Amino acid sequence: MWCACELLQSARRVGAGLAVALAFALACGSAAAAGVPTAVFGFEFFDDTLDTRPEVRAEQAARLKLVNAELARLIAESGEMAPVDLQGEAARIAELAPLHKCNGCEEEIAGAAGARLEVIGMVRKISNLILTLSLEVKEVGGSEKLVRAGQVDLRGNTDETWLRGVRYLMKNRILAPGQPPLDPR
């Protein structure tokens, strides 16, 4: 979207080349819309501390929603991946959760939703100070080939550290410049 806005503003200032700017803006929009269909399962939470206090569990659940929303936003804005709708599979996903223990069951869900890739991650709480975020992008369709992955350790258990972690993973691992295309077809 920013691509089209900047080009249109430049074309207005110059006065000439508006047709070229519009054509390029449309091409930018097409490229963004042409991302690889991707099932975004998001992050799951695993707590090594086994802290069962209700206020702590509620806090972690809220943070998990926060980073999953940020992950979905970053994927949608990337242009490399186009999230598919998984709402129709919500009950099945809940039934099979946690997906990291279901021996690849998420691939069937992703395939049924028309995805060619799946994104799944884990937030692991080792202590209240140390957490690890890991994220994988895998092919759907039998191979489950790991296409991209990353992991980051966090110091601090706050909204800010969790968000910083997911942004780092996306920018410097999953969407890092110079990587081969997600869909070489």
C-alpha positions as CSV (number, residue, x, y, z in Angstrom):
1,M,0.0,0.0,0.0
2,W,2.8,2.4,0.9
3,C,4.3,1.7,-2.6
4,A,1.2,3.1,-4.4
5,C,0.9,6.2,-2.1
6,E,4.5,7.3,-2.5
7,L,4.4,6.8,-6.2
8,L,1.2,8.7,-6.6
9,Q,2.5,11.6,-4.5
10,S,5.7,11.8,-6.6
11,A,3.6,11.8,-9.8
12,R,1.5,14.7,-8.6
13,R,4.6,16.7,-7.8
14,V,6.2,16.1,-11.1
15,G,3.0,16.3,-13.0
16,A,4.2,13.9,-15.6
17,G,4.5,10.1,-15.5
18,L,1.2,9.6,-13.7
19,A,0.4,6.7,-15.9
20,V,3.7,5.0,-15.2
21,A,3.2,5.6,-11.5
22,L,-0.3,4.1,-11.6
23,A,1.0,1.0,-13.5
24,F,3.7,0.5,-11.0
25,A,1.3,1.0,-8.1
26,L,-0.9,-1.7,-9.5
27,A,2.0,-4.0,-10.0
28,C,3.0,-3.5,-6.3
29,G,-0.5,-4.4,-5.2
30,S,-0.5,-7.5,-7.4
31,A,2.8,-8.7,-6.0
32,A,1.5,-8.2,-2.4
33,A,-1.7,-10.1,-3.2
34,A,0.3,-12.9,-4.9
35,G,1.9,-14.2,-1.7
36,V,2.1,-17.9,-1.1
37,P,-1.2,-19.2,0.5
38,T,-0.2,-19.8,4.1
39,A,-1.9,-21.3,7.1
40,V,-0.8,-19.2,10.1
41,F,-1.2,-21.3,13.2
42,G,0.8,-18.9,15.3
43,F,2.5,-19.4,18.5
44,E,1.7,-21.9,21.2
45,F,2.8,-21.5,24.8
46,F,4.7,-24.0,26.9
47,D,5.6,-23.2,30.5
48,D,8.5,-25.1,32.0
49,T,7.9,-23.3,35.3
50,L,4.4,-24.9,35.7
51,D,3.2,-21.7,37.3
52,T,-0.6,-22.2,37.7
53,R,-1.5,-19.0,39.4
54,P,-4.6,-17.6,37.7
55,E,-3.3,-14.1,37.3
56,V,0.0,-15.4,35.7
57,R,-1.9,-17.7,33.3
58,A,-4.2,-14.8,32.3
59,E,-1.2,-12.5,31.7
60,Q,0.5,-15.2,29.5
61,A,-2.7,-15.8,27.6
62,A,-3.0,-12.1,26.8
63,R,0.6,-11.9,25.7
64,L,0.1,-14.9,23.5
65,K,-2.9,-13.2,21.8
66,L,-0.8,-10.1,21.4
67,V,2.2,-11.8,19.7
68,N,-0.1,-13.9,17.5
69,A,-1.9,-10.8,16.3
70,E,1.5,-9.2,15.6
71,L,2.7,-12.3,13.7
72,A,-0.5,-12.3,11.6
73,R,0.0,-8.6,10.8
74,L,3.6,-9.0,9.8
75,I,2.9,-12.0,7.6
76,A,0.0,-10.3,5.9
77,E,2.1,-7.2,5.3
78,S,5.1,-9.1,4.0
79,G,3.7,-9.8,0.5
80,E,5.6,-13.1,0.5
81,M,2.8,-15.0,2.3
82,A,-1.0,-14.7,2.0
83,P,-2.8,-16.0,5.1
84,V,-5.6,-18.4,4.4
85,D,-8.8,-18.4,6.5
86,L,-8.7,-21.0,9.2
87,Q,-11.9,-20.0,11.0
88,G,-13.7,-23.0,9.6
89,E,-11.1,-25.3,11.3
90,A,-11.1,-23.5,14.7
91,A,-12.8,-26.4,16.5
92,R,-10.5,-29.0,15.0
93,I,-7.4,-26.9,15.8
94,A,-8.6,-26.5,19.4
95,E,-9.3,-30.3,19.7
96,L,-5.9,-31.2,18.4
97,A,-4.0,-28.6,20.4
98,P,-1.2,-28.4,21.3
99,L,-0.2,-28.8,17.6
100,H,3.5,-29.2,18.4
101,K,2.5,-32.6,19.9
102,C,0.2,-33.9,17.2
103,N,2.8,-35.3,14.9
104,G,2.1,-33.1,11.9
105,C,-1.7,-33.0,12.1
106,E,-1.7,-29.3,11.3
107,E,-0.5,-30.1,7.8
108,E,-3.8,-31.7,6.9
109,I,-5.7,-28.7,8.2
110,A,-3.4,-26.4,6.2
111,G,-3.9,-28.4,3.1
112,A,-7.7,-28.5,3.5
113,A,-7.6,-24.7,3.8
114,G,-5.8,-24.3,0.5
115,A,-2.4,-23.4,2.0
116,R,1.0,-24.3,0.4
117,L,2.9,-23.2,3.5
118,E,2.2,-23.3,7.3
119,V,3.6,-21.1,10.0
120,I,3.8,-22.5,13.5
121,G,5.7,-21.3,16.6
122,M,6.4,-21.8,20.2
123,V,6.8,-19.5,23.2
124,R,8.7,-21.5,25.8
125,K,8.8,-20.0,29.3
126,I,11.9,-21.3,31.1
127,S,11.7,-18.9,34.0
128,N,10.0,-15.5,34.5
129,L,13.2,-14.0,33.2
130,I,14.1,-16.3,30.3
131,L,11.8,-17.2,27.4
132,T,12.4,-18.6,23.9
133,L,10.4,-17.8,20.8
134,S,10.8,-20.2,17.9
135,L,9.0,-20.1,14.5
136,E,8.9,-22.4,11.5
137,V,7.7,-22.1,8.0
138,K,7.0,-25.5,6.4
139,E,5.8,-26.7,3.1
140,V,2.3,-28.4,3.0
141,G,1.6,-31.3,0.8
142,G,3.4,-34.4,2.1
143,S,7.0,-33.2,2.5
144,E,6.6,-30.9,5.5
145,K,10.0,-29.5,4.4
146,L,11.3,-26.8,6.7
147,V,11.6,-23.7,4.4
148,R,12.5,-21.1,7.0
149,A,13.0,-21.0,10.7
150,G,14.3,-18.9,13.6
151,Q,14.6,-18.8,17.3
152,V,15.2,-15.9,19.7
153,D,15.8,-15.9,23.5
154,L,14.2,-13.2,25.5
155,R,15.2,-11.6,28.8
156,G,12.1,-10.3,30.6
157,N,8.5,-11.5,30.5
158,T,6.7,-8.3,29.3
159,D,4.5,-7.4,26.4
160,E,7.4,-5.3,25.0
161,T,9.9,-8.2,25.1
162,W,7.5,-10.7,23.5
163,L,6.7,-8.2,20.7
164,R,10.3,-7.4,20.1
165,G,11.0,-11.1,19.9
166,V,8.4,-11.8,17.2
167,R,9.4,-8.7,15.2
168,Y,13.1,-9.8,15.3
169,L,12.2,-13.3,14.2
170,M,10.2,-12.0,11.2
171,K,12.6,-9.3,10.2
172,N,15.9,-11.2,10.7
173,R,15.0,-14.8,10.1
174,I,11.8,-15.5,8.4
175,L,11.7,-12.5,6.0
176,A,15.4,-11.7,6.1
177,P,16.8,-10.3,2.8
178,G,18.7,-12.6,0.4
179,Q,16.7,-15.8,1.1
180,P,15.4,-17.9,-1.7
181,P,11.7,-17.4,-2.5
182,L,9.2,-19.2,-0.4
183,D,7.6,-20.6,-3.5
184,P,10.1,-21.2,-6.2
185,R,7.4,-22.2,-8.7
